Amino acid sequence: MLAVVALATAASAAVPSPSAAVDGHQFWTLPQGPGYTKSARVIGHSASGRRIVAYYRGYEGAEHVLLVLGQMHGDESAGRRTAEFVRDRIVPRERTGIWVVVSMNPDGAARGTRANARGVDLNRNWPTSGWTSAGRGGRYWGGPRRASEPETRAMIRFLREIKPDFIASIHQPLAAIGSSSRGVAWQRRLASNLGLPRRHLGVGNPSGTVSPTLTGWYDSTLGAHGVATTIEYGASPPRSFVTVRAADGITKAALVR
């Protein structure tokens, strides 16, 4: 059972009022009606025992849900700031909701490494036909077994539970929106809102197999429920981009604002 670390709290009904615009973007500071909740849940633990926490902002029984994953690789920190900004500043429209996982690799974040504490690239560890155990000790090692890592298994359990309509999985430094034949309109909205090109972002798995990544696994396993997309920021995006523009652009692309 998922542990609850902060009880969901229904906000009192109130007429929302806008905060000051930030870089031309307007943000609402009050919940938009009854049934709005905030919660936080421990969805699992890292190889070293650190908590992986998912935050919810939105309406009970939401009909449309976005998941923002800020970090999978510990040396890619910009997406964490986007996730934190979404968690702290964005209020979705009625009947929608946003889940935020700031990092699914807290060990890598603490160490400043791409891999988790056991040296596994978590975005090569997902249980698909394209997984391989080759390359042990290298930067892109997919682990000794499919879904061998507790972080991967925690996210799999969580995704099977919430089945989001859109997943924004944020990475660096390739400066692109991952393109695929699924969710093209969503990808185009992301590209337009973030000013990034759409292009194929391969990971070298054999032709005819599914990439051993979060996006590959979700689209091939739970694709009837939604679509997962990789968002690659540049190597050193400005703070205004990773906070205001990205948070605004991702949530609007997902139609939750």
JOKASUL-V310059 format. One line per field, one symbol per residue. ss: DSSP state (~ for helix, > for strand, _ for the rest). psi: psi as a letter, one per 40 degrees, with the letter a starting at -180 (. if undefined). burial: I if it has 24 or more other ideal C-beta (glycine too) atoms within 12 Angstrom, else O. A space follows every 50 residues. Layout:
ss->???
psi->???
burial->???
This chain:
ss->__>>>>>>>>_______>___>__>__>_______>>>>>>>>>>_____ >>>>>>>>>____>>>>>>________~~~~~~~~~~~~______>>>>> >____~~~~~~__________~~~_________________________~ ~~~~~~~~~~~~___>>>>>>>___>>>_____~~~~~~~~~~~__>>>_ _____________~~~~~~~~_____>>>>>>>_____~~~~~~~~~~~~ ~~~____
psi->ihhhehihhhiihihiiiiiihfehhiheiifiiehihihhheaiideei ihhhhhhaihfhehhhhhhdhdheegedddddddddddehhiiieiihih hdhegdddddefidiaeeehhefeeigieeiieifheidfheidihfdid ddddddddddddgidhhhhhaifegihhiiehfddddddddddefiihih gieeiiheihifiddddddddfeedaihhhhhiadgiidddecddddddd dddefe.
burial->OOOOOOOOOOOOOOOOOOOOOOOOIOIIOOIIIOIIIIIIIIIIIIIOOI IIIIIIIIIIOIOIIIIIIIIIIIIIIIIIIIIIIIIOIIIIIIOIIIII IIIIIIIIIOOOIIIIIIIIIIIIIIIIOIIIOOOOOOOIIIIOOIIIII IIIIIIOIIOOIIIIIIIIIIIOIIIIIIIOIIOOIIOIIIOIIOIOIOO IOIOIOOOOIIIIIIIIIIIIIOOOIIIIIIIIIOOIOOOIIIIIIIIII IIIIIII
